[in-house]
């Protein structure tokens, strides 16, 4: 039996994909204004952002919420 498709808009997406798509859509400067975290404002990179977001649940939740508002509507 096959399972019904997930209703989670983040299903199947990696954190790297989420950060990369947001960065391409908004750019680092605007991302840093929208979500004021150091890894978006000072010497930003996908690698440093992933490292921080994997250790910081509140920041990851903000990034995921922005992704949903931006792309899953």
MODELLER restraints for C-alpha pairs under 7 A, 6 or more apart:
rsr = mdl.restraints
at = mdl.atoms
rsr.add(forms.Gaussian(group=physical.xy_distance, feature=features.Distance(at['CA:9:A'], at['CA:68:A']), mean=6.85, stdev=0.5))
rsr.add(forms.Gaussian(group=physical.xy_distance, feature=features.Distance(at['CA:9:A'], at['CA:72:A']), mean=6.29, stdev=0.5))
rsr.add(forms.Gaussian(group=physical.xy_distance, feature=features.Distance(at['CA:16:A'], at['CA:50:A']), mean=6.65, stdev=0.5))
rsr.add(forms.Gaussian(group=physical.xy_distance, feature=features.Distance(at['CA:18:A'], at['CA:67:A']), mean=6.68, stdev=0.5))
rsr.add(forms.Gaussian(group=physical.xy_distance, feature=features.Distance(at['CA:19:A'], at['CA:46:A']), mean=6.75, stdev=0.5))
rsr.add(forms.Gaussian(group=physical.xy_distance, feature=features.Distance(at['CA:20:A'], at['CA:46:A']), mean=6.74, stdev=0.5))
rsr.add(forms.Gaussian(group=physical.xy_distance, feature=features.Distance(at['CA:22:A'], at['CA:67:A']), mean=6.70, stdev=0.5))
rsr.add(forms.Gaussian(group=physical.xy_distance, feature=features.Distance(at['CA:23:A'], at['CA:31:A']), mean=6.98, stdev=0.5))
rsr.add(forms.Gaussian(group=physical.xy_distance, feature=features.Distance(at['CA:28:A'], at['CA:40:A']), mean=5.83, stdev=0.5))
rsr.add(forms.Gaussian(group=physical.xy_distance, feature=features.Distance(at['CA:28:A'], at['CA:44:A']), mean=6.80, stdev=0.5))
rsr.add(forms.Gaussian(group=physical.xy_distance, feature=features.Distance(at['CA:29:A'], at['CA:41:A']), mean=6.70, stdev=0.5))
rsr.add(forms.Gaussian(group=physical.xy_distance, feature=features.Distance(at['CA:31:A'], at['CA:40:A']), mean=6.47, stdev=0.5))
rsr.add(forms.Gaussian(group=physical.xy_distance, feature=features.Distance(at['CA:32:A'], at['CA:40:A']), mean=4.79, stdev=0.5))
rsr.add(forms.Gaussian(group=physical.xy_distance, feature=features.Distance(at['CA:32:A'], at['CA:41:A']), mean=5.09, stdev=0.5))
rsr.add(forms.Gaussian(group=physical.xy_distance, feature=features.Distance(at['CA:39:A'], at['CA:48:A']), mean=6.19, stdev=0.5))
rsr.add(forms.Gaussian(group=physical.xy_distance, feature=features.Distance(at['CA:39:A'], at['CA:49:A']), mean=5.27, stdev=0.5))
rsr.add(forms.Gaussian(group=physical.xy_distance, feature=features.Distance(at['CA:40:A'], at['CA:49:A']), mean=6.97, stdev=0.5))
rsr.add(forms.Gaussian(group=physical.xy_distance, feature=features.Distance(at['CA:53:A'], at['CA:59:A']), mean=6.05, stdev=0.5))
rsr.add(forms.Gaussian(group=physical.xy_distance, feature=features.Distance(at['CA:53:A'], at['CA:60:A']), mean=5.03, stdev=0.5))
